[in-house]
Amino acid sequence: MTTAQQADVIIVGGGIFGCAIAYYYTRNNPGRKVLVLERNEICNAATSRAAALLTRIRSKQHFIPLSLETYAAIAAMEKQLQESLDIKQTGVLHIAASENSVNDLKQLMQIAAEFGDTAEYIDNNTAKQKLPWLQTDEVLATGFMPTESYCDPYLLGTFFARCAKMQGANIRQGVAVTGLIQQQNIVTGVSTSAGNFYADAVVIATGTWSPLLGKQVGVGLPLAPVRSQYWITERHNLFPVTQPIALLPDAQAYARPEGGSLLFGIREPQSLVVSPDKIPDDISNYSFSADGGMADLAAVMHQLAKFFPGIYDIGLKHYIAGFSGYTPDNNLSIGKVPGVEQLFAAAGCVGAGISTAGGVGLALAELVAGKQSPFDISAFNLERFGVIDPFSDEWLQQCALARSQKRSG
Ligand SMILES: Cc1cc2nc3c(=O)[nH]c(=O)nc-3n(C[C@H](O)[C@H](O)[C@H](O)COP(=O)(O)OP(=O)(O)OC[C@H]3O[C@@H](n4cnc5c(N)ncnc54)[C@H](O)[C@@H]3O)c2cc1C
């Protein structure tokens, strides 16, 4: 075995999770060897397709420290690279138009206060000034959180990768991992299209493909590939570039500026789910919808139009879709793989992998180094559903339903 085939840690998958883990591991353990193996180009899959809301304040409070860590990492990496990531701190409007949403918003405003984030209620006139496209007839309450932001997800993923490289990580693209090498129940390396590589620990960070590697060691990794989709309108003066992000739980929709256009996404009543073994290795030419999502959009258009009547007239220029790893309880799936030594996974991202990348990266880097995660990640553990078959129809449908019914982050 040559030294090029040996590392302290092998990370399989060069999406934002894999790159973030490599960043923290090399930062906190100087001199140790990290090898990232990506079969295509880094950040080619879910990462580059994200709407990239860097949501800080969520009803699921255990996500918040992870997102705050992402903001801390961005500041540190901008310094290290002497380059700006140009994150857009537009703030967010939480727009409530039902009793349930008003109650949820009240709770969210309290959570913001507990975490020391600014949050204020604004009246309908002020909301409309901030969002010229918004119709406020049915709006009962609006909360404004000015520190919320969004970013370019590909750039953030590559920031992690570039800093990891500066700190000594070896990132190899075009290398497909085909198997896990085990001695009894200890993982000692991986077999790949470029030969075998060995390490003291292996991390599965292969996004929605992760159950395929889990299956090799007899473990059902809990997540399913569920489609998310969004549209970008033509440019219009209704969409100033500085307008806030809008969250519309009563329309199951969100929106943010994209240049002088509006980017908006929906949660369909029936989210599309596909078995992990049915997704091609390279999704760049994958057809996520035969009609660019138009039938799904048409089904919820009336809800969205209550807040954005212009939706009926505005031209839609772009359609973007991708798979994220969803779980039945909308919690991440990360941590030590049960029953197998020296194997870890950071896989189920529940559509929040850009905002939580910093926290996931740090938590996993520490676990792999034999330390404690600095965050409480017990709600994300890989054993919480017991033994599951991530390829079964029943499991796939449970995960799709969880995304459809999700009302907030
Ligand atoms: C439409 C859409 C909108 C989204 N919006 C947001 C948002 O607003 N905010 C947010 O926080 N998140 C959002 N997300 C979710 C976010 O994109 C994901 O959570 C995040 O990108 C997950 O990163 P990952 O590294 O786990 O997966 P990926 O980016 O999919 O990376 C996995 C990598 O593993 C590689 N790989 C797989 N198998 C192998 C193998 N055998 N050998 C080598 N390499 C392999 C793949 O090529 C891929 O590069 C959105 C997702 C989508 C699809």
Ligand as a Chemical Component Dictionary entry (heavy atoms), coordinates in Angstrom:
data_LIG
# 
_chem_comp.id                   LIG 
_chem_comp.type                 NON-POLYMER 
_chem_comp.pdbx_formal_charge   0 
_chem_comp.three_letter_code    LIG 
# 
loop_
_chem_comp_atom.comp_id 
_chem_comp_atom.atom_id 
_chem_comp_atom.alt_atom_id 
_chem_comp_atom.type_symbol 
_chem_comp_atom.charge 
_chem_comp_atom.model_Cartn_x 
_chem_comp_atom.model_Cartn_y 
_chem_comp_atom.model_Cartn_z 
_chem_comp_atom.pdbx_ordinal 
LIG C1  C1  C 0 -34.487 22.513 -5.233 1  
LIG C2  C2  C 0 -33.761 22.512 -3.922 2  
LIG C3  C3  C 0 -33.827 23.623 -3.087 3  
LIG C4  C4  C 0 -33.135 23.623 -1.856 4  
LIG N1  N1  N 0 -33.167 24.743 -1.079 5  
LIG C5  C5  C 0 -32.465 24.767 0.085  6  
LIG C6  C6  C 0 -32.460 25.929 0.902  7  
LIG O1  O1  O 0 -33.089 26.942 0.575  8  
LIG N2  N2  N 0 -31.727 25.906 2.051  9  
LIG C7  C7  C 0 -31.025 24.801 2.441  10 
LIG O2  O2  O 0 -30.400 24.834 3.500  11 
LIG N3  N3  N 0 -31.021 23.678 1.686  12 
LIG C8  C8  C 0 -31.722 23.634 0.529  13 
LIG N4  N4  N 0 -31.729 22.512 -0.240 14 
LIG C9  C9  C 0 -31.074 21.295 0.281  15 
LIG C10 C10 C 0 -29.579 21.280 -0.013 16 
LIG O3  O3  O 0 -29.344 21.448 -1.391 17 
LIG C11 C11 C 0 -29.040 19.947 0.453  18 
LIG O4  O4  O 0 -29.413 19.764 1.805  19 
LIG C12 C12 C 0 -27.514 19.851 0.391  20 
LIG O5  O5  O 0 -27.049 20.254 -0.860 21 
LIG C13 C13 C 0 -27.092 18.423 0.694  22 
LIG O6  O6  O 0 -25.704 18.318 0.472  23 
LIG P1  P1  P 0 -25.006 16.891 0.403  24 
LIG O7  O7  O 0 -23.557 17.129 0.395  25 
LIG O8  O8  O 0 -25.578 16.013 1.468  26 
LIG O9  O9  O 0 -25.533 16.232 -0.966 27 
LIG P2  P2  P 0 -25.102 16.474 -2.491 28 
LIG O10 O10 O 0 -24.868 17.903 -2.788 29 
LIG O11 O11 O 0 -26.109 15.759 -3.321 30 
LIG O12 O12 O 0 -23.706 15.752 -2.584 31 
LIG C14 C14 C 0 -23.552 14.357 -2.565 32 
LIG C15 C15 C 0 -22.330 14.059 -3.434 33 
LIG O13 O13 O 0 -21.972 12.681 -3.314 34 
LIG C16 C16 C 0 -21.484 12.255 -4.579 35 
LIG N5  N5  N 0 -21.556 10.792 -4.606 36 
LIG C17 C17 C 0 -22.663 10.009 -4.492 37 
LIG N6  N6  N 0 -22.324 8.710  -4.498 38 
LIG C18 C18 C 0 -20.984 8.649  -4.634 39 
LIG C19 C19 C 0 -20.049 7.578  -4.708 40 
LIG N7  N7  N 0 -20.435 6.296  -4.651 41 
LIG N8  N8  N 0 -18.718 7.879  -4.845 42 
LIG C20 C20 C 0 -18.297 9.187  -4.888 43 
LIG N9  N9  N 0 -19.155 10.233 -4.837 44 
LIG C21 C21 C 0 -20.482 9.970  -4.696 45 
LIG C22 C22 C 0 -22.408 12.936 -5.573 46 
LIG O14 O14 O 0 -21.860 13.021 -6.865 47 
LIG C23 C23 C 0 -22.598 14.309 -4.918 48 
LIG O15 O15 O 0 -21.664 15.248 -5.392 49 
LIG C24 C24 C 0 -32.401 22.476 -1.457 50 
LIG C25 C25 C 0 -32.349 21.364 -2.304 51 
LIG C26 C26 C 0 -33.005 21.372 -3.524 52 
LIG C27 C27 C 0 -32.910 20.165 -4.385 53 
# 
loop_
_chem_comp_bond.comp_id 
_chem_comp_bond.atom_id_1 
_chem_comp_bond.atom_id_2 
_chem_comp_bond.value_order 
_chem_comp_bond.pdbx_ordinal 
LIG C1  C2  SING 1  
LIG C2  C3  SING 2  
LIG C2  C26 DOUB 3  
LIG C3  C4  DOUB 4  
LIG C4  N1  SING 5  
LIG C4  C24 SING 6  
LIG N1  C5  DOUB 7  
LIG C5  C6  SING 8  
LIG C5  C8  SING 9  
LIG C6  O1  DOUB 10 
LIG C6  N2  SING 11 
LIG N2  C7  SING 12 
LIG C7  O2  DOUB 13 
LIG C7  N3  SING 14 
LIG N3  C8  DOUB 15 
LIG C8  N4  SING 16 
LIG N4  C9  SING 17 
LIG N4  C24 SING 18 
LIG C9  C10 SING 19 
LIG C10 O3  SING 20 
LIG C10 C11 SING 21 
LIG C11 O4  SING 22 
LIG C11 C12 SING 23 
LIG C12 O5  SING 24 
LIG C12 C13 SING 25 
LIG C13 O6  SING 26 
LIG O6  P1  SING 27 
LIG P1  O7  DOUB 28 
LIG P1  O8  SING 29 
LIG P1  O9  SING 30 
LIG O9  P2  SING 31 
LIG P2  O10 DOUB 32 
LIG P2  O11 SING 33 
LIG P2  O12 SING 34 
LIG O12 C14 SING 35 
LIG C14 C15 SING 36 
LIG C15 O13 SING 37 
LIG C15 C23 SING 38 
LIG O13 C16 SING 39 
LIG C16 N5  SING 40 
LIG C16 C22 SING 41 
LIG N5  C17 SING 42 
LIG N5  C21 SING 43 
LIG C17 N6  DOUB 44 
LIG N6  C18 SING 45 
LIG C18 C19 SING 46 
LIG C18 C21 DOUB 47 
LIG C19 N7  SING 48 
LIG C19 N8  DOUB 49 
LIG N8  C20 SING 50 
LIG C20 N9  DOUB 51 
LIG N9  C21 SING 52 
LIG C22 O14 SING 53 
LIG C22 C23 SING 54 
LIG C23 O15 SING 55 
LIG C24 C25 DOUB 56 
LIG C25 C26 SING 57 
LIG C26 C27 SING 58 
# 
